């Protein structure tokens, strides 16, 4: 007589993952990485067990957690992020969290079911310090005191056929101090910035904005020479540089940016400009090494956009102002490889120029990651970019795009 099949049980599954762990290990070493994951596991267990949940598995920088109560899982997401952020005497832990609820079959040492898969996708989508949940979780949890659910809209997630309605979970009284983790470096400390502009009022305004977003301004400069001195003394994560600086107010900032890239390759450079200057954008990207950005000064008023650009440049990405991309798209192209691209390929190349990942491009255009990868492959082929590291080819593709104006 065969054994009865195991009945699926409705559970809430929470997956938490430390962001930047691979880079942290490379920079700080195995001993520091081991201490970090031990701290992550300890904090996670203390919160989860206090809310009646169970830690199914901690695998390095990732934890799988199960709850019988959907509301308890939601509360855990808020409490976990609070503990990760404010552990006394320790640097904040940048952790992303995803939650889904549904039927799952218990197996030896774990569970299997669609809810786990969606929780993992949501965890991958969540930024550091962010918790994301499915519509099912929000519906089943109902109102949870002290917690807010913010609708992020319907998103397409990898390997899922239909868009998923996603909600951000946050404490009702969330303030800047609770939102700051996402703007931190992979080492768990606030990103360190040197800021250069000949207008002291502009510098002080940007410094205040960055400080409120959780970044640390470790130096300011009014001209290119002073900028280079500050960078040499502090070796920050990012140098934010105005293009036109004394004494001639032409391209001193751009020249200084190039010198910073040569002398201090670990320092990202984000150049600010008053106007759309595509030639300067091209010059900035010419070495193809990443860790550079070009923004219009108008973007400074958008705190989220500015700090996101700083974080992407600090992590080695390239950021081009969307207005630069928009102007190039409006211009005609003759006898140029870019002219051979389809409308969709040009659209994807434009989003690449903004510094967006394949996943972000897919979510913007409602395409699967595989489809985005296929289009990017066609772009590389049409621009005759030989096989190389994809990050390098992306920068070369963006350069071709900019030069086609």
N, C-alpha and C positions, 0 to 999 in steps of 0.2 A: 504494500500500500504506500503510495507516494506521499510525501509531506505536503501540507497545505502551503500555498504561496504566502509570503509575508505581505500583510496588508499595508498599503502606504499610509502614512500619518501626516497630517497637516502640521507644519512647523514653520517658524520664521528662521531664516538663515542670514547671518551677518558675517561678512568677510572684511577683514581689515588688513591693510598692506602698508608697510613703511615705504614712503617715496624716497628715491635717490639712494637706496641701500647699496647698489652696485658701485656707484661712484664713491660713496662714503668709504666702502671697503678699500677701494683702490687708493684713495687719498690718505686715509687714516690707518689702514692696516687691519689685519685679522683680529688682533686682540681687542681693538676699539670696536670693531664690528660685532664681535661676540658679546661684549658688554652692552652694546646697544640693543641687540635682539633679546638678551636676557631681561633688560629693563622693560622692553616692549611686552614680553610675555608676562612678566610680573604685574604690570599695570593692567593689562588686559584681563588676566584671571581675577584680580581683586575686584574689578568693577562687575564683570560678568557673573561671578558667583554671588555677589551681593544682590543681584537682580533675578536670581533663580535660573540663570542660563548655564550652559555647559560649553567649555572649550573642547571641541572635538579634536582639534589638531593645531599645533603651532609648528609651522615649517619655515624656519629661518625668520624672514621678515614678514610672513603672512600668517594670519590666524583665521581658522574656520570655527564659527560659534553657532550654537543652536538654542532656540528658545521655544517653549511651549506657548508663551504669550507673545502676541504681536506687539502689544503695547510695551512690554518689557524690552523687546528688541529695539524699539524706537527710543525709549528712554536710555538704553545702553549706548546707542550711537552718540547721543548728546553728552552723556557722562564720560564716555571714553575720550571724546575729543577734548573735553575740558581737562581731563587728567593728562592726556598726551601733551597738551599745551602748557600746563602750569605746574608740572612736577617740581617741587621745591628743590632749588639748588642744581637743577639739571636743565640742559638746553631743551627746547620744545621738540617733540617728535612729529615730523610731518607725515601724517597717516591719512590715507583715503579709505572710505568705508562704503560698502554696498549692501543693501538689504532687499530680499524678496521673501515671499511666503507662498507656500503651496504644499502639495503632497510630495513626499519623498520616501523612498524605501530604505529602511535601516539595514546597513550591511555591517560586517565585522569591521569595527574601527571607524565607521563613518556612515554616510548616507549617499543615495544617488537619486537625482531627480532634476527636473527642469528648473526648479526654484534655485538650486545651487548654481546652475549655469548662469541664470540671470543675475544673481547676486554677484557673481564673479565679474560679469560684464559691467555692472554698475560700479563695482569697486575700481575697475580699470579706468572708468570714465571720470571718477571723482578726483578732484585735485587735492593736494595736501591740506589737511584741516577740514575737508568737506565730506559730508555724508549724503548719499543718494539712495532713494528708495523707489520701488515700483508703485504704480497706481493701486495694485492689490494691497500692498502694505498700508498705504494711506487710507484706503477704504475700510479695511478690517480694523485698523487701530482707532479710527474715529478721532475724537478730540482728545489730545493728550496735554494735560496742564503744563504750562511753561514751555511748550514746543510749538514751533511753526513749521508749516509745509509750504514751500515755494514751488510753484509749477514751472518746470524747466522746458515744458513742451514735449512733443513726440519726437523721439530720436531713433535713428536706425543704428542698431548695435551689431557687432560682428557675429556672423553665423546665425542671426535671427531673421526670419523671413519678413516679419511685420514690424513696423515702428513700435517703440515702447514709450508709454507716458512716464516721464521721470519727474520726481519731486526731490527737492533739497530739504534735508532735515536740519533745523538749527534751533538753538534756544530762543525763546521769545524776546529776551532782553539782550540778544547778541550785540556786542559792541566791537569797536575796532580791535581791541586787544584779543578778541576771540577770532577775528577774521585774519589775523596777521600771518598765520603759519604758512599759508599758500605762497606768500611772497618771500619765504626764507630759502636759504641755500640748502643744497643737498647735505651739508655737514650739520644741519640742525640749528645753526646760528643765523641771525638775520643777515641778509645780503649786505655787503659793505660797498658803499658808493663814493666816488670822488666826483664832484660836480664843478664844471667850468663854464662860465659865461661872464661877459664883461659888464652885464647889468646886475648890480648887487641886489636890486629889488626882485628881479626875475630869479636869481639864485636862491634867495631866501624863501621865496614862494615855493619853488620846486623842492627845496630842502624840507620845508614844513609838510608838504604833501607826501613826500617819500617817508618821512618820519612817522606820520600818522598811519601810513600803510604798513609799518613794521620794518622798514629798511633803515639801515644806519648810514648816515652821511658822515664819512670819516675825514673829509677834506673838501675845501672849496678853493677855486682859483679864478682870477680875473683875466688872465692871459695865458698863452700857450706855454711859455717858459715856466710859469708858476704851476700850471697843470702837470707838466712832466715832473717837477719836483715833488708834488703831492703824490703822484702815482708811484714814484720811486720810493718814497718814504712809507707809504701805506700798503702798496700792492693790493688794491681792492678787488672785489669781484667784477665790478663794472665801472668804467669811466663814462660819464655823460658829458658830451662836448658840443659846444656851439661851433658851427662851421666858420663863421666870420668873427674873428677876434683881433684885438690890437696886435701890432701897430697899424697894419694896413686895412684891416677889416675885410679881407678877401677870403683866403682859404687857410689861414693859420691853424684853425681848429682841425681841419681835415689833415693837414700835414702832421700835426701833433698826434692825431689818431693813428696815422700810419706808423709813426715812430713807436707809439705805445704797443701796437700789434707786433712790431719787430722785436722790441726790447723785453716786453712782458707778455708773452703769448697766452698766459693763463688769464689775463685781464680782458673781459669783454668790453666792447666800445659801442656806445649808443650815441649817434650823432643827431643833434637837433638842428633844424633849419627853419627859417622864417618863410621860405618859399619852396615850391617844387623845383628841384634842381637835379634832373635825371643824370647829368654827367657826373655830379658829385656822388650820387648813389652808386653808379657804376664803379667809380674809382674806389669807393669804400669796399666793394665786394670783390675786387679784382684778384686777390690772392686765393679766394675760394676756400678759406679755412674755417669759416663760420665764426660765431661769437661776435657778430657785428649787427648793427641796426641803424636805420635811417628813419627818423620821425619828424613830422612837422611840429612846430612849437604849439600849434593849436591843440594838439593831442594832450598837452600837459594838463589841461583842465579836466580831463577824464582820468580819474585816479586809477580805475581798474585797468584801463588800456595802457597807461604809462607803466604801472608796476608789472603788468603782464609782459610788456616788452622788455623791461629790465630783467625779469626772471628768465625769459627765453634766451636773451643774449648771454646771461650769466651761465646758462647750461649748455652753451655752444651753438645755439640756433642763430638764424639770420632773420631779421625783421625789416620789411620794407613798408613804408607808410601806404595805406590803402589808396590815398589820393594820388600818389605817384603812379600806382598801378592803374587807377581809373583813367588818368590822363593818357597813359600809353595805350590803353585799350581804345580810346577815342581817336587815335591818330592812324593814318593809313600806313601800310607797309608795302614796299615794292622790292622785288628781287631779294627776298629775305627768307631764310628757312622758317622763321616764325609764321610767315604768310601761308605756309603749307599746312599749318595746324588747323584742325577743325575748330568750330566755335566752342565745343565742349573742352577740347584740349587746351585752347587758349584760356578758357575760364579756370581750368584746374591749374595751369601755369601761373595765372594771376594770383590764385590763392596760395600757391607755393611761394610766390614772391612776398606775400604777407607773412611768411614764416609758419604757415599752418602745416600740421602733420597730416599723413594720409587719413587717419581716423577723423580728424577735424574737418578735412575736405569732404569726406564721405557724409558726415553728419550735416554739413552745410548744403550739399547738393542732393541728399537723400540717395546716395549710392553706396553699394557695399565696398568694403576695403579691397576686395579682389578686383572689382571694376575700376576703382581708383588706381590701383597698381598697374592694371592693364593700360589705362590711358597714359599714365606717367611713362610706362615703357615705350609707348608709341611716340611720346614727346621726345624722349631720349634718342630714339631711332631717327626721327625726322631732323633733329638738331645735330645728328651725327656725333653724339657723345659716346665715346668708346666705353666699354665696361670698366667700372671703377667703383669705389665706395659710393653708395647711393647718396650720402650726405654731400659728397663733393660734386656729384653730377647734378644734384638739385641746385647747388649754388651756380654752377656753370650754365644750367638751363635758365635760371633767373637772369644771369648776366646777358645771355643772348636775347632774352625778352626785353631787357632795358635798352640794349644797344639797337634794337629794331625800331626805335622811335625816330 
